[in-house]
Structure formats: structure tokens, C-alpha cells
Amino acid sequence: MPDVSDKFQQKYRIKSARADWWNYGANAAYFVTICTQNRLPYFGKVAEGLVELSDIGKIAHKCWKEIPLHFPFVLLDEFVVMPNHIHGIVVIDKGNAENGGCTTPNLVETQNFASLHRNNQLPINKFGPQSKNLASIIRGFKIGVTKYARTINPNFAWQSRYHDRIIRDQPEHERIASYILNNPINWEGDSLFAG
């Protein structure tokens, strides 16, 4: 039975998958996976290793590419719109002025990867405005897609959460980018395959 500490307003809740030791507004590269509700293939299909986007899939693709228009501190790397999910690398790069809310002189920049810190100091997660972090980026993207997708299919919905991974170094970045690029070819073996 869950501990009473697992309750909020007398309801059990699922613990956040976010790393409580990390500031998700910090300069870093993030591997993100966002799924449709019940993994329904709203975005299209895969045929012979190629994604054939539906009209909703085309909207998702367009909205993803437009993320930097709404969040100028974001750079996009590899991404793919699959039938029931999106994989993408989102890079938060606020420059030295903000540095993701981490204004410590102990910062060592690592070319948009999770910054290393001297003396094992990490950019501590903090409460405050939720407008310049990974969650606000994903929230804005999902809202944009939903607005237009529901004009095509009123039942369109996202899974309530998303998965992210903080990319630590260049070899990890290369593995993730390769995984994203090869996702359509490997679709039937993918854990998100609902066929």
C-alpha cells in the first residue's frame, strides 16, 4: 500500500519521472519522446521503412520545426514523427546571460550537453516561473498540435506525460541521433509499435 506521503489533496499520485536534482531550464541537450494517448497511430504509418504522415502527422511535424519560433533559446537536432509518437533532441541554449538559471562561476560549458560542474555542483531544480524550461517547450508543442489536430479528429489526445533523457556527451548524442534516424526502419521491433 502506498505511503501517506504519496498523497496530494488526499489522492494518490504518480511520482514525477523528472530528475529532482536537475534544473530543466539549464543549457543542455535533451532526448524527448512524446506519445499519443493509448499509442493510437494518429500521425500516419510506416511502409517499407519510411514514415507516411497523415494530415495530423504533418501538423505535428510542422509544429515541431516551429518550436524555435516560440522559444528562441531552443535549437532542434534530429527528430522523427512516428505513427504514435515523436522522438526528438531539444537543445536549450540560453547563452551565458541566463545559463539556465545556473549562475555559478563553477560551470564548465560542454557544447550544449549537460554542463559539467566543478566540485560536483549541479544546476539545482528550483521552483519558479515555468516558462523557459523543457516542460514549457513540450507543453507548448502539445497544445499547438492538439489545437489543429482536433479540427481533423476531435478524439486526438496525447499521453499525459513524456519521457526525457539528459544527453551527457557526444557519444551518447550520436547513439541517440542514430536511433532517431533509424526508428522508421526498425519500427516493427520498436517498443512503441502498436501494430
N, CA and C atoms as an extended XYZ file, in Angstrom:
585
Properties=species:S:1:pos:R:3:atomname:S:1:resname:S:1:resid:I:1 pbc="F F F"
N         0.851       -1.183        0.000 N   MET     1
C         0.000        0.000        0.000 CA  MET     1
C         0.893        1.241        0.000 C   MET     1
N         0.537        2.233       -0.826 N   PRO     2
C         1.361        3.448       -0.879 CA  PRO     2
C         1.407        4.174        0.445 C   PRO     2
N         2.526        4.794        0.704 N   ASP     3
C         2.725        5.600        1.898 CA  ASP     3
C         1.845        6.849        1.817 C   ASP     3
N         1.431        7.365        2.968 N   VAL     4
C         0.611        8.577        3.011 CA  VAL     4
C         1.337        9.739        2.332 C   VAL     4
N         2.662        9.714        2.346 N   SER     5
C         3.423       10.781        1.705 CA  SER     5
C         3.244       10.773        0.185 C   SER     5
N         2.680        9.667       -0.344 N   ASP     6
C         2.412        9.593       -1.775 CA  ASP     6
C         1.110       10.286       -2.148 C   ASP     6
N         0.440       10.891       -1.171 N   LYS     7
C        -0.839       11.543       -1.441 CA  LYS     7
C        -0.682       13.051       -1.556 C   LYS     7
N        -1.491       13.624       -2.415 N   PHE     8
C        -1.609       15.068       -2.550 CA  PHE     8
C        -3.089       15.363       -2.602 C   PHE     8
N        -3.575       16.202       -1.720 N   GLN     9
C        -5.002       16.522       -1.598 CA  GLN     9
C        -5.830       15.243       -1.481 C   GLN     9
N        -5.336       14.330       -0.647 N   GLN    10
C        -5.998       13.061       -0.335 CA  GLN    10
C        -6.135       12.126       -1.532 C   GLN    10
N        -5.325       12.318       -2.573 N   LYS    11
C        -5.336       11.429       -3.737 CA  LYS    11
C        -3.921       10.922       -3.967 C   LYS    11
N        -3.841        9.630       -4.349 N   TYR    12
C        -2.540        9.087       -4.683 CA  TYR    12
C        -2.079        9.694       -5.996 C   TYR    12
N        -0.795        9.889       -6.115 N   ARG    13
C        -0.261       10.460       -7.342 CA  ARG    13
C         0.979        9.688       -7.771 C   ARG    13
N         1.240        9.758       -9.055 N   ILE    14
C         2.415        9.106       -9.605 CA  ILE    14
C         3.587       10.069       -9.467 C   ILE    14
N         4.682        9.560       -8.929 N   LYS    15
C         5.863       10.394       -8.759 CA  LYS    15
C         6.373       10.836      -10.128 C   LYS    15
N         6.826       12.065      -10.225 N   SER    16
C         7.357       12.618      -11.462 CA  SER    16
C         8.561       11.822      -11.925 C   SER    16
N         8.660       11.665      -13.237 N   ALA    17
C         9.811       10.984      -13.824 CA  ALA    17
C        10.994       11.936      -13.987 C   ALA    17
N        10.778       13.221      -13.745 N   ARG    18
C        11.858       14.209      -13.881 CA  ARG    18
C        12.896       13.992      -12.785 C   ARG    18
N        14.133       14.264      -13.125 N   ALA    19
C        15.231       14.168      -12.154 CA  ALA    19
C        15.139       15.360      -11.208 C   ALA    19
N        14.902       15.101       -9.938 N   ASP    20
C        14.728       16.205       -8.993 CA  ASP    20
C        16.021       16.948       -8.701 C   ASP    20
N        17.155       16.419       -9.156 N   TRP    21
C        18.444       17.066       -8.952 CA  TRP    21
C        18.846       17.950      -10.128 C   TRP    21
N        18.004       18.044      -11.161 N   TRP    22
C        18.377       18.763      -12.378 CA  TRP    22
C        17.427       19.919      -12.653 C   TRP    22
N        17.965       21.050      -13.078 N   ASN    23
C        17.166       22.195      -13.493 CA  ASN    23
C        16.889       22.055      -14.988 C   ASN    23
N        15.649       21.765      -15.347 N   TYR    24
C        15.283       21.521      -16.737 CA  TYR    24
C        15.203       22.797      -17.575 C   TYR    24
N        15.620       23.905      -17.009 N   GLY    25
C        15.785       25.129      -17.769 CA  GLY    25
C        17.251       25.370      -18.086 C   GLY    25
N        18.119       24.468      -17.625 N   ALA    26
C        19.566       24.622      -17.824 CA  ALA    26
C        19.953       24.306      -19.262 C   ALA    26
N        21.022       24.951      -19.705 N   ASN    27
C        21.564       24.674      -21.032 CA  ASN    27
C        21.966       23.208      -21.098 C   ASN    27
N        21.380       22.484      -22.030 N   ALA    28
C        21.686       21.062      -22.205 CA  ALA    28
C        20.939       20.557      -23.425 C   ALA    28
N        21.301       19.350      -23.853 N   ALA    29
C        20.572       18.648      -24.904 CA  ALA    29
C        19.729       17.575      -24.235 C   ALA    29
N        18.476       17.465      -24.678 N   TYR    30
C        17.524       16.521      -24.085 CA  TYR    30
C        16.936       15.632      -25.178 C   TYR    30
N        16.906       14.334      -24.936 N   PHE    31
C        16.234       13.392      -25.832 CA  PHE    31
C        14.822       13.227      -25.297 C   PHE    31
N        13.844       13.535      -26.134 N   VAL    32
C        12.448       13.560      -25.704 CA  VAL    32
C        11.632       12.577      -26.539 C   VAL    32
N        10.722       11.858      -25.872 N   THR    33
C         9.744       11.005      -26.546 CA  THR    33
C         8.367       11.403      -26.039 C   THR    33
N         7.472       11.713      -26.983 N   ILE    34
C         6.114       12.121      -26.653 CA  ILE    34
C         5.165       11.172      -27.380 C   ILE    34
N         4.256       10.535      -26.652 N   CYS    35
C         3.346        9.548      -27.242 CA  CYS    35
C         1.911       10.061      -27.302 C   CYS    35
N         1.181        9.521      -28.261 N   THR    36
C        -0.251        9.801      -28.321 CA  THR    36
C        -0.950        8.971      -27.256 C   THR    36
N        -2.138        9.406      -26.872 N   GLN    37
C        -2.902        8.665      -25.868 CA  GLN    37
C        -3.217        7.268      -26.402 C   GLN    37
N        -3.003        6.281      -25.578 N   ASN    38
C        -3.213        4.873      -25.914 CA  ASN    38
C        -2.397        4.431      -27.119 C   ASN    38
N        -1.387        5.210      -27.456 N   ARG    39
C        -0.492        4.920      -28.576 CA  ARG    39
C        -1.243        4.695      -29.883 C   ARG    39
N        -2.291        5.465      -30.075 N   LEU    40
C        -3.050        5.374      -31.323 CA  LEU    40
C        -2.257        6.046      -32.451 C   LEU    40
N        -2.273        5.469      -33.651 N   PRO    41
C        -1.441        5.962      -34.758 CA  PRO    41
C        -2.050        7.163      -35.492 C   PRO    41
N        -2.215        8.263      -34.784 N   TYR    42
C        -2.786        9.470      -35.379 CA  TYR    42
C        -1.869       10.093      -36.439 C   TYR    42
N        -0.559        9.821      -36.346 N   PHE    43
C         0.404       10.551      -37.172 CA  PHE    43
C         0.696        9.897      -38.520 C   PHE    43
N         0.196        8.699      -38.747 N   GLY    44
C         0.424        8.056      -40.035 CA  GLY    44
C         0.792        6.599      -39.886 C   GLY    44
N         1.614        6.118      -40.825 N   LYS    45
C         2.033        4.714      -40.816 CA  LYS    45
C         3.446        4.609      -41.357 C   LYS    45
N         4.046        3.447      -41.133 N   VAL    46
C         5.372        3.168      -41.666 CA  VAL    46
C         5.207        2.099      -42.735 C   VAL    46
N         5.740        2.374      -43.918 N   ALA    47
C         5.715        1.409      -45.015 CA  ALA    47
C         7.117        1.327      -45.602 C   ALA    47
N         7.656        0.113      -45.634 N   GLU    48
C         8.986       -0.136      -46.191 CA  GLU    48
C        10.053        0.781      -45.587 C   GLU    48
N         9.977        0.973      -44.276 N   GLY    49
C        10.988        1.752      -43.563 CA  GLY    49
C        10.854        3.253      -43.684 C   GLY    49
N         9.765        3.735      -44.271 N   LEU    50
C         9.531        5.171      -44.409 CA  LEU    50
C         8.222        5.548      -43.731 C   LEU    50
N         8.217        6.709      -43.077 N   VAL    51
C         7.003        7.187      -42.417 CA  VAL    51
C         6.160        7.928      -43.446 C   VAL    51
N         4.908        7.530      -43.551 N   GLU    52
C         3.931        8.229      -44.384 CA  GLU    52
C         3.024        8.997      -43.432 C   GLU    52
N         3.222       10.309      -43.367 N   LEU    53
C         2.490       11.125      -42.402 CA  LEU    53
C         1.051       11.361      -42.840 C   LEU    53
N         0.155       11.269      -41.860 N   SER    54
C        -1.241       11.652      -42.062 CA  SER    54
C        -1.312       13.174      -41.987 C   SER    54
N        -2.496       13.729      -42.149 N   ASP    55
C        -2.637       15.185      -42.009 CA  ASP    55
C        -2.256       15.634      -40.597 C   ASP    55
N        -2.626       14.845      -39.595 N   ILE    56
C        -2.254       15.192      -38.218 CA  ILE    56
C        -0.740       15.040      -38.044 C   ILE    56
N        -0.154       14.033      -38.665 N   GLY    57
C         1.294       13.854      -38.611 CA  GLY    57
C         2.032       15.027      -39.232 C   GLY    57
N         1.482       15.555      -40.319 N   LYS    58
C         2.087       16.727      -40.962 CA  LYS    58
C         2.005       17.951      -40.051 C   LYS    58
N         0.908       18.067      -39.319 N   ILE    59
C         0.774       19.165      -38.350 CA  ILE    59
C         1.828       19.019      -37.257 C   ILE    59
N         1.986       17.795      -36.727 N   ALA    60
C         2.973       17.556      -35.675 CA  ALA    60
C         4.381       17.882      -36.181 C   ALA    60
N         4.689       17.476      -37.397 N   HIS    61
C         5.999       17.747      -37.985 CA  HIS    61
C         6.234       19.256      -38.108 C   HIS    61
N         5.249       19.967      -38.612 N   LYS    62
C         5.353       21.424      -38.783 CA  LYS    62
C         5.504       22.122      -37.425 C   LYS    62
N         4.684       21.733      -36.453 N   CYS    63
C         4.746       22.359      -35.118 CA  CYS    63
C         6.096       22.100      -34.459 C   CYS    63
N         6.649       20.886      -34.640 N   TRP    64
C         7.960       20.591      -34.047 CA  TRP    64
C         9.016       21.522      -34.629 C   TRP    64
N         9.015       21.672      -35.949 N   LYS    65
C        10.018       22.524      -36.596 CA  LYS    65
C         9.869       23.990      -36.186 C   LYS    65
N         8.664       24.392      -35.751 N   GLU    66
C         8.415       25.775      -35.358 CA  GLU    66
C         8.709       26.063      -33.886 C   GLU    66
N         9.121       25.069      -33.123 N   ILE    67
C         9.418       25.288      -31.705 CA  ILE    67
C        10.361       26.478      -31.495 C   ILE    67
N        11.463       26.610      -32.260 N   PRO    68
C        12.366       27.753      -32.028 CA  PRO    68
C        11.731       29.118      -32.300 C   PRO    68
N        10.651       29.168      -33.071 N   LEU    69
C         9.960       30.446      -33.280 CA  LEU    69
C         9.286       30.919      -31.998 C   LEU    69
N         8.835       29.972      -31.185 N   HIS    70
C         8.151       30.287      -29.930 CA  HIS    70
C         9.107       30.321      -28.739 C   HIS    70
N        10.208       29.594      -28.872 N   PHE    71
C        11.213       29.505      -27.810 CA  PHE    71
C        12.575       29.778      -28.462 C   PHE    71
N        12.957       31.046      -28.606 N   PRO    72
C        14.177       31.398      -29.344 CA  PRO    72
C        15.469       30.827      -28.770 C   PRO    72
N        15.440       30.358      -27.539 N   PHE    73
C        16.632       29.778      -26.915 CA  PHE    73
C        16.745       28.278      -27.188 C   PHE    73
N        15.869       27.745      -28.059 N   VAL    74
C        15.869       26.316      -28.359 CA  VAL    74
C        16.444       26.073      -29.747 C   VAL    74
N        17.302       25.076      -29.823 N   LEU    75
C        17.807       24.563      -31.087 CA  LEU    75
C        17.282       23.141      -31.225 C   LEU    75
N        16.901       22.770      -32.426 N   LEU    76
C        16.414       21.411      -32.655 CA  LEU    76
C        17.480       20.605      -33.374 C   LEU    76
N        17.622       19.373      -32.963 N   ASP    77
C        18.532       18.444      -33.616 CA  ASP    77
C        17.661       17.391      -34.300 C   ASP    77
N        18.147       16.165      -34.411 N   GLU    78
C        17.393       15.116      -35.087 CA  GLU    78
C        16.020       14.923      -34.433 C   GLU    78
N        15.019       14.617      -35.263 N   PHE    79
C        13.707       14.253      -34.752 CA  PHE    79
C        12.992       13.420      -35.809 C   PHE    79
N        11.998       12.680      -35.366 N   VAL    80
C        11.170       11.904      -36.280 CA  VAL    80
C         9.756       11.841      -35.711 C   VAL    80
N         8.782       11.994      -36.603 N   VAL    81
C         7.381       11.805      -36.235 CA  VAL    81
C         7.026       10.394      -36.674 C   VAL    81
N         6.725        9.546      -35.715 N   MET    82
C         6.335        8.160      -35.969 CA  MET    82
C         4.809        8.056      -35.881 C   MET    82
N         4.212        6.913      -36.213 N   PRO    83
C         2.750        6.825      -36.194 CA  PRO    83
C         2.086        7.216      -34.873 C   PRO    83
N         2.721        6.886      -33.737 N   ASN    84
C         2.075        7.159      -32.455 CA  ASN    84
C         2.968        7.887      -31.450 C   ASN    84
N         4.091        8.382      -31.910 N   HIS    85
C         4.994        9.097      -31.005 CA  HIS    85
C         5.968        9.958      -31.798 C   HIS    85
N         6.645       10.814      -31.061 N   ILE    86
C         7.676       11.670      -31.634 CA  ILE    86
C         8.925       11.505      -30.795 C   ILE    86
N        10.054       11.320      -31.482 N   HIS    87
C        11.360       11.347      -30.837 CA  HIS    87
C        12.058       12.604      -31.318 C   HIS    87
N        12.718       13.314      -30.421 N   GLY    88
C        13.478       14.463      -30.856 CA  GLY    88
C        14.534       14.863      -29.847 C   GLY    88
N        15.546       15.552      -30.346 N   ILE    89
C        16.570       16.123      -29.481 CA  ILE    89
C        16.322       17.622      -29.421 C   ILE    89
N        16.078       18.113      -28.214 N   VAL    90
C        15.837       19.530      -27.959 CA  VAL    90
C        17.053       20.068      -27.220 C   VAL    90
N        17.624       21.142      -27.745 N   VAL    91
C        18.795       21.747      -27.116 CA  VAL    91
C        18.391       23.105      -26.554 C   VAL    91
N        18.522       23.258      -25.257 N   ILE    92
C        18.297       24.567      -24.623 CA  ILE    92
C        19.645       25.263      -24.582 C   ILE    92
N        19.703       26.440      -25.213 N   ASP    93
C        20.941       27.203      -25.281 CA  ASP    93
C        20.621       28.671      -25.035 C   ASP    93
N        20.637       29.065      -23.787 N   LYS    94
C        20.295       30.436      -23.404 CA  LYS    94
C        21.510       31.355      -23.421 C   LYS    94
N        22.661       30.821      -23.776 N   GLY    95
C        23.871       31.633      -23.780 CA  GLY    95
C        24.365       31.861      -22.370 C   GLY    95
N        25.380       32.663      -22.226 N   ASN    96
C        25.970       32.908      -20.912 CA  ASN    96
C        25.139       33.832      -20.040 C   ASN    96
N        24.243       34.623      -20.651 N   ALA    97
C        23.475       35.601      -19.873 CA  ALA    97
C        22.591       34.934      -18.835 C   ALA    97
N        21.850       33.926      -19.259 N   GLU    98
C        20.946       33.271      -18.303 CA  GLU    98
C        21.510       31.951      -17.825 C   GLU    98
N        22.089       31.207      -18.742 N   ASN    99
C        22.677       29.914      -18.426 CA  ASN    99
C        21.725       29.022      -17.655 C   ASN    99
N        20.462       29.044      -18.069 N   GLY   100
C        19.501       28.123      -17.494 CA  GLY   100
C        19.218       28.365      -16.033 C   GLY   100
N        19.410       29.568      -15.564 N   GLY   101
C        19.142       29.847      -14.161 CA  GLY   101
C        20.289       29.447      -13.260 C   GLY   101
N        21.351       28.932      -13.834 N   CYS   102
C        22.503       28.496      -13.047 CA  CYS   102
C        23.618       29.502      -13.264 C   CYS   102
N        23.784       30.413      -12.333 N   THR   103
C        24.779       31.477      -12.495 CA  THR   103
C        25.974       31.243      -11.584 C   THR   103
N        26.463       30.034      -11.595 N   THR   104
C        27.595       29.711      -10.745 CA  THR   104
C        28.903       29.861      -11.515 C   THR   104
N        29.945       30.410      -10.907 N   PRO   105
C        31.232       30.510      -11.585 CA  PRO   105
C        31.903       29.155      -11.749 C   PRO   105
N        31.335       28.100      -11.160 N   ASN   106
C        31.925       26.775      -11.250 CA  ASN   106
C        31.471       25.993      -12.473 C   ASN   106
N        30.794       26.654      -13.408 N   LEU   107
C        30.260       25.979      -14.575 CA  LEU   107
C        31.342       25.763      -15.624 C   LEU   107
N        31.348       24.597      -16.233 N   VAL   108
C        32.238       24.291      -17.343 CA  VAL   108
C        31.357       23.939      -18.528 C   VAL   108
N        31.317       24.789      -19.573 N   GLU   109
C        30.434       24.542      -20.716 CA  GLU   109
C        30.898       23.342      -21.529 C   GLU   109
N        29.949       22.571      -22.036 N   THR   110
C        30.261       21.360      -22.774 CA  THR   110
C        29.462       21.282      -24.069 C   THR   110
N        29.419       22.346      -24.855 N   GLN   111
C        28.788       22.378      -26.167 CA  GLN   111
C        27.364       21.829      -26.147 C   GLN   111
N        26.501       22.405      -25.333 N   ASN   112
C        25.088       22.082      -25.267 CA  ASN   112
C        24.758       20.715      -24.684 C   ASN   112
N        25.732       20.039      -24.126 N   PHE   113
C        25.432       18.825      -23.395 CA  PHE   113
C        25.252       19.221      -21.944 C   PHE   113
N        24.773       18.296      -21.134 N   ALA   114
C        24.582       18.612      -19.727 CA  ALA   114
C        25.894       19.140      -19.181 C   ALA   114
N        25.891       20.368      -18.733 N   SER   115
C        27.119       21.025      -18.312 CA  SER   115
C        27.751       20.336      -17.113 C   SER   115
N        29.058       20.217      -17.165 N   LEU   116
C        29.803       19.663      -16.048 CA  LEU   116
C        30.035       20.775      -15.044 C   LEU   116
N        30.135       20.433      -13.791 N   HIS   117
C        30.337       21.432      -12.753 CA  HIS   117
C        31.523       21.038      -11.900 C   HIS   117
N        32.317       22.016      -11.572 N   ARG   118
C        33.422       21.766      -10.662 CA  ARG   118
C        32.861       21.517       -9.266 C   ARG   118
N        33.562       20.762       -8.493 N   ASN   119
C        33.153       20.440       -7.109 CA  ASN   119
C        31.816       19.700       -7.066 C   ASN   119
N        31.481       18.966       -8.136 N   ASN   120
C        30.246       18.174       -8.202 CA  ASN   120
C        28.982       18.987       -7.986 C   ASN   120
N        28.992       20.267       -8.308 N   GLN   121
C        27.788       21.082       -8.181 CA  GLN   121
C        26.946       20.930       -9.436 C   GLN   121
N        25.650       20.698       -9.271 N   LEU   122
C        24.720       20.556      -10.392 CA  LEU   122
C        23.772       21.738      -10.406 C   LEU   122
N        23.182       22.044      -11.575 N   PRO   123
C        22.167       23.102      -11.595 CA  PRO   123
C        20.917       22.596      -10.872 C   PRO   123
N        20.706       23.062       -9.679 N   ILE   124
C        19.638       22.565       -8.817 CA  ILE   124
C        18.280       22.970       -9.364 C   ILE   124
N        17.364       21.985       -9.350 N   ASN   125
C        15.999       22.265       -9.759 CA  ASN   125
C        15.409       23.253       -8.773 C   ASN   125
N        14.659       24.219       -9.280 N   LYS   126
C        14.100       25.213       -8.384 CA  LYS   126
C        12.691       25.561       -8.815 C   LYS   126
N        11.886       25.964       -7.862 N   PHE   127
C        10.541       26.395       -8.180 CA  PHE   127
C        10.607       27.812       -8.705 C   PHE   127
N         9.691       28.146       -9.562 N   GLY   128
C         9.680       29.482      -10.138 CA  GLY   128
C         8.911       29.459      -11.437 C   GLY   128
N         9.033       30.506      -12.237 N   PRO   129
C         8.311       30.564      -13.494 CA  PRO   129
C         8.631       29.351      -14.372 C   PRO   129
N         7.601       28.724      -14.875 N   GLN   130
C         7.776       27.537      -15.698 CA  GLN   130
C         7.611       27.894      -17.174 C   GLN   130
N         8.348       28.903      -17.618 N   SER   131
C         8.173       29.361      -18.987 CA  SER   131
C         9.414       29.198      -19.852 C   SER   131
N        10.530       28.852      -19.277 N   LYS   132
C        11.750       28.725      -20.062 CA  LYS   132
C        12.463       27.423      -19.732 C   LYS   132
N        11.694       26.341      -19.698 N   ASN   133
C        12.280       25.046      -19.391 CA  ASN   133
C        11.721       23.987      -20.340 C   ASN   133
N        12.222       22.772      -20.224 N   LEU   134
C        11.807       21.696      -21.122 CA  LEU   134
C        10.307       21.436      -21.041 C   LEU   134
N         9.748       21.448      -19.840 N   ALA   135
C         8.304       21.187      -19.691 CA  ALA   135
C         7.470       22.222      -20.434 C   ALA   135
N         7.866       23.489      -20.379 N   SER   136
C         7.088       24.526      -21.077 CA  SER   136
C         7.207       24.367      -22.587 C   SER   136
N         8.342       23.921      -23.070 N   ILE   137
C         8.529       23.687      -24.501 CA  ILE   137
C         7.608       22.561      -24.965 C   ILE   137
N         7.630       21.452      -24.249 N   ILE   138
C         6.798       20.301      -24.624 CA  ILE   138
C         5.323       20.646      -24.479 C   ILE   138
N         4.972       21.348      -23.420 N   ARG   139
C         3.569       21.759      -23.218 CA  ARG   139
C         3.092       22.623      -24.388 C   ARG   139
N         3.900       23.611      -24.794 N   GLY   140
C         3.534       24.475      -25.911 CA  GLY   140
C         3.377       23.698      -27.206 C   GLY   140
N         4.290       22.760      -27.450 N   PHE   141
C         4.209       21.922      -28.644 CA  PHE   141
C         2.926       21.107      -28.650 C   PHE   141
N         2.633       20.451      -27.527 N   LYS   142
C         1.432       19.621      -27.454 CA  LYS   142
C         0.157       20.440      -27.638 C   LYS   142
N         0.120       21.617      -27.064 N   ILE   143
C        -1.056       22.491      -27.211 CA  ILE   143
C        -1.241       22.879      -28.677 C   ILE   143
N        -0.147       23.254      -29.337 N   GLY   144
C        -0.222       23.645      -30.742 CA  GLY   144
C        -0.730       22.525      -31.629 C   GLY   144
N        -0.187       21.322      -31.454 N   VAL   145
C        -0.626       20.184      -32.261 CA  VAL   145
C        -2.088       19.861      -31.976 C   VAL   145
N        -2.454       19.833      -30.701 N   THR   146
C        -3.820       19.478      -30.317 CA  THR   146
C        -4.837       20.426      -30.933 C   THR   146
N        -4.540       21.712      -30.903 N   LYS   147
C        -5.464       22.716      -31.444 CA  LYS   147
C        -5.851       22.392      -32.889 C   LYS   147
N        -4.857       22.096      -33.722 N   TYR   148
C        -5.132       21.828      -35.135 CA  TYR   148
C        -5.568       20.388      -35.376 C   TYR   148
N        -5.014       19.439      -34.630 N   ALA   149
C        -5.359       18.028      -34.819 CA  ALA   149
C        -6.838       17.771      -34.537 C   ALA   149
N        -7.383       18.464      -33.552 N   ARG   150
C        -8.789       18.232      -33.204 CA  ARG   150
C        -9.759       18.801      -34.235 C   ARG   150
N        -9.283       19.652      -35.150 N   THR   151
C       -10.147       20.074      -36.259 CA  THR   151
C       -10.276       18.938      -37.273 C   THR   151
N        -9.331       18.009      -37.254 N   ILE   152
C        -9.366       16.840      -38.151 CA  ILE   152
C       -10.004       15.649      -37.451 C   ILE   152
N        -9.599       15.416      -36.209 N   ASN   153
C       -10.136       14.304      -35.420 CA  ASN   153
C       -10.347       14.794      -33.993 C   ASN   153
N       -11.626       15.029      -33.609 N   PRO   154
C       -11.898       15.571      -32.266 CA  PRO   154
C       -11.441       14.671      -31.121 C   PRO   154
N       -11.119       13.413      -31.408 N   ASN   155
C       -10.679       12.481      -30.362 CA  ASN   155
C        -9.178       12.514      -30.121 C   ASN   155
N        -8.439       13.291      -30.911 N   PHE   156
C        -6.990       13.310      -30.760 CA  PHE   156
C        -6.616       13.701      -29.328 C   PHE   156
N        -5.631       12.987      -28.778 N   ALA   157
C        -5.146       13.297      -27.428 CA  ALA   157
C        -3.720       12.765      -27.278 C   ALA   157
N        -2.993       13.393      -26.378 N   TRP   158
C        -1.641       12.985      -26.032 CA  TRP   158
C        -1.658       12.142      -24.765 C   TRP   158
N        -0.656       11.319      -24.597 N   GLN   159
C        -0.386       10.709      -23.297 CA  GLN   159
C        -0.035       11.866      -22.369 C   GLN   159
N        -0.442       11.805      -21.125 N   SER   160
C        -0.297       12.961      -20.243 CA  SER   160
C         1.159       13.325      -19.943 C   SER   160
N         2.051       12.387      -19.969 N   ARG   161
C         3.447       12.659      -19.653 CA  ARG   161
C         4.317       12.460      -20.887 C   ARG   161
N         5.582       12.716      -20.739 N   TYR   162
C         6.546       12.456      -21.808 CA  TYR   162
C         7.806       11.908      -21.154 C   TYR   162
N         8.653       11.318      -21.964 N   HIS   163
C         9.912       10.775      -21.448 CA  HIS   163
C        11.049       11.674      -21.899 C   HIS   163
N        12.006       11.921      -21.024 N   ASP   164
C        13.180       12.694      -21.429 CA  ASP   164
C        14.440       12.059      -20.852 C   ASP   164
N        15.521       12.355      -21.524 N   ARG   165
C        16.838       11.926      -21.065 CA  ARG   165
C        17.795       13.084      -21.283 C   ARG   165
N        18.567       13.408      -20.274 N   ILE   166
C        19.577       14.451      -20.375 CA  ILE   166
C        20.776       13.836      -21.104 C   ILE   166
N        21.144       14.409      -22.244 N   ILE   167
C        22.262       13.869      -23.024 CA  ILE   167
C        23.562       14.369      -22.409 C   ILE   167
N        24.445       13.442      -22.052 N   ARG   168
C        25.635       13.775      -21.271 CA  ARG   168
C        26.879       14.063      -22.098 C   ARG   168
N        27.015       13.412      -23.277 N   ASP   169
C        28.259       13.597      -24.022 CA  ASP   169
C        28.037       13.306      -25.506 C   ASP   169
N        29.065       13.528      -26.304 N   GLN   170
C        28.966       13.362      -27.750 CA  GLN   170
C        28.673       11.922      -28.170 C   GLN   170
N        29.327       10.912      -27.597 N   PRO   171
C        28.985        9.535      -27.993 CA  PRO   171
C        27.516        9.198      -27.715 C   PRO   171
N        26.988        9.641      -26.573 N   GLU   172
C        25.580        9.392      -26.276 CA  GLU   172
C        24.693       10.127      -27.281 C   GLU   172
N        25.057       11.358      -27.597 N   HIS   173
C        24.305       12.135      -28.580 CA  HIS   173
C        24.277       11.407      -29.926 C   HIS   173
N        25.408       10.882      -30.355 N   GLU   174
C        25.483       10.175      -31.633 CA  GLU   174
C        24.647        8.906      -31.624 C   GLU   174
N        24.640        8.163      -30.516 N   ARG   175
C        23.808        6.951      -30.412 CA  ARG   175
C        22.328        7.302      -30.502 C   ARG   175
N        21.928        8.362      -29.795 N   ILE   176
C        20.514        8.768      -29.788 CA  ILE   176
C        20.100        9.282      -31.163 C   ILE   176
N        20.943       10.098      -31.796 N   ALA   177
C        20.624       10.608      -33.134 CA  ALA   177
C        20.467        9.457      -34.122 C   ALA   177
N        21.336        8.459      -34.035 N   SER   178
C        21.252        7.283      -34.903 CA  SER   178
C        19.952        6.518      -34.638 C   SER   178
N        19.605        6.355      -33.362 N   TYR   179
C        18.359        5.681      -33.003 CA  TYR   179
C        17.158        6.404      -33.621 C   TYR   179
N        17.137        7.734      -33.520 N   ILE   180
C        16.034        8.514      -34.070 CA  ILE   180
C        15.959        8.330      -35.581 C   ILE   180
N        17.087        8.475      -36.260 N   LEU   181
C        17.102        8.360      -37.720 CA  LEU   181
C        16.680        6.971      -38.201 C   LEU   181
N        17.033        5.942      -37.424 N   ASN   182
C        16.720        4.570      -37.824 CA  ASN   182
C        15.388        4.068      -37.278 C   ASN   182
N        14.672        4.897      -36.539 N   ASN   183
C        13.416        4.456      -35.937 CA  ASN   183
C        12.410        3.942      -36.970 C   ASN   183
N        12.223        4.619      -38.105 N   PRO   184
C        11.274        4.080      -39.091 CA  PRO   184
C        11.683        2.705      -39.638 C   PRO   184
N        12.973        2.504      -39.867 N   ILE   185
C        13.449        1.224      -40.404 CA  ILE   185
C        13.224        0.112      -39.377 C   ILE   185
N        13.369        0.436      -38.100 N   ASN   186
C        13.236       -0.551      -37.022 CA  ASN   186
C        11.856       -0.560      -36.376 C   ASN   186
N        10.868        0.026      -37.023 N   TRP   187
C         9.544        0.249      -36.439 CA  TRP   187
C         8.916       -1.001      -35.855 C   TRP   187
N         8.930       -2.114      -36.570 N   GLU   188
C         8.235       -3.292      -36.068 CA  GLU   188
C         8.886       -3.883      -34.824 C   GLU   188
N        10.153       -3.563      -34.583 N   GLY   189
C        10.823       -4.040      -33.372 CA  GLY   189
C        10.805       -3.016      -32.262 C   GLY   189
N        10.190       -1.839      -32.517 N   ASP   190
C        10.165       -0.733      -31.547 CA  ASP   190
C         9.212       -1.063      -30.403 C   ASP   190
N         9.584       -0.673      -29.197 N   SER   191
C         8.722       -0.921      -28.024 CA  SER   191
C         7.417       -0.140      -28.103 C   SER   191
N         7.369        0.898      -28.943 N   LEU   192
C         6.141        1.698      -29.087 CA  LEU   192
C         5.295        1.231      -30.276 C   LEU   192
N         5.733        0.174      -30.952 N   PHE   193
C         4.974       -0.366      -32.089 CA  PHE   193
C         3.659       -0.911      -31.575 C   PHE   193
N         2.570       -0.474      -32.180 N   ALA   194
C         1.236       -0.909      -31.733 CA  ALA   194
C         0.528       -1.720      -32.804 C   ALA   194
N         1.255       -2.171      -33.807 N   GLY   195
C         0.674       -2.839      -34.970 CA  GLY   195
C         0.158       -4.187      -34.658 C   GLY   195
